[in-house]
Amino acid sequence: MTKREEWATRIGFVLSAIGSAIGLGNIWRFPYMVYSNGGGAFLVPYFFALLTAGIPIMILEFAIGHKYRGSAPLTFFRICKKWEWLGWWQSLVCFVIAVYYIVVISWALNYTIFSFGLKWGDNPNDFFMKQFLNISKSPWEFGGLQLNILLGTLVLWFFVWLVLFSGVRKGIEIANKLFMPLLFVMILIMLGRSVVLEGASSGLNWLFKPNFKAITNYKVWAAAYGQIFFSLSICFAIMITYASYLPAKSDLANNGTITSFINCGFSMLAGIVIFSILGYMANQQGVSVKEVASSGVGLAFITLPKAINLLPFPKFFGFLFFLSLVFAGFTSMISISEGCCSAFIDKFGWDRRRVVTIFSLIGALVSLIFVTRSGLYILDIVDHFVNNFGIIFVGLLEVILISWFFDLESIRAHVNEVSDFRIGRWWNVCLKVITPVVLGYMGVANFIGELKKYYGGYDFKSVFIFGWFVLVLIIVISFLLQHSKSRWPKLQLLNPQTRYK
Ligand code: ALA
């Protein structure tokens, strides 16, 4: 029996978990989520979600991954044989996210190169939409592949393959040890430069000033929970998988809390950088912050280049910003892919290299749909449905099943046995009561709202196929996989003497 791979060092594991958490979600998604959900008002549900759901679930997933030592399907199978599908649902969500996530990293890679000559010119909106994406009129007008984006996507798939092929220690751990410190240095340089810009404070005011009207809107709450789950990489297989490679004597509570706080701290830093620049831009143009920014995906690729044009040393700043997007995205992309690959490695006993190669080839093929001229529309719909329904509902099921139909106390005992600090009963309350009630209410309200009005003004066919149908497919395939023949590895009991080197 081959031994399950393990992280070499504690810092290697923590950096990999943080590397997974910090991603496009923090730099690209967080600012436009704040922006389109009432500015500072969004931060109230965001921190509520972090404290009552994010951190408790992070510790829960570290604990079950560590205790049952498996990918998501294997972990749930070991908890209760009938729950294997829950793990597959999560691993398949990883696949769906991976195929569009990599395309956004490819945009960032292209923009890193464009920044040498500020190629986006005086009209970054036209450049992004017309020249770069060459966007068609509707989701169904695919109209061929965009060469630059295609090249970037293929190069990135190659590197993802290379890292995963090299394994946990030699691939994932080394990549994170390399990229994460660089990313922190880059964000600190950007922070130092942006907060002293003239007008920065008006942008920051806008970011942090709560608009209490928005807080009563369930959509803002759903967006905040969706953002926390996506950003912390919880409820979609990743943290369970990463924790399954921990040696016996590993702290869980502390690592889980550190990872969550560093991730959200990073989002705040990225928010401060971006809104300071927007404040500066508003100041230069004599308009309000609300008027300078475009919401949605355009914030990073349209508004920011516009603002970068106005900065002193724009090329350097542009290069730093887009390269940091690439680094942050790449380390997350590795974890998203591992969340899917590890499931197949465990279930069918296939060799890692074989699984990773097939995964990368199929993934590259499917991601081509997002490289077409209508890629942005499809990406927008898939991202919305996978986050607001795929992840939220599987998260809801995960907390309800484990905390009501399984022995949650035994998991808390496991955490307390190995961790630096003990977690109290508040943890049970968060998982058993607060999170299911809030998520349940929100999930249902969101579901009904979605049925009443098609997302983003798209037509029925687009929302149905790229949204609902993808979700149904994930769930159906999960059950099929649960019922297919397995070759699960035996549970290797953890030797309490094993520590990091
Ligand atoms: N946690 C990753 C991100 O925020 C997926 O981008």
Residues whose N, C-alpha, C, O or C-beta is under 5 A from the ligand:
A	BS01	LIG	S20 A21 I22 G23 L24 G25 N26 F230 S231 L232 S233 S332
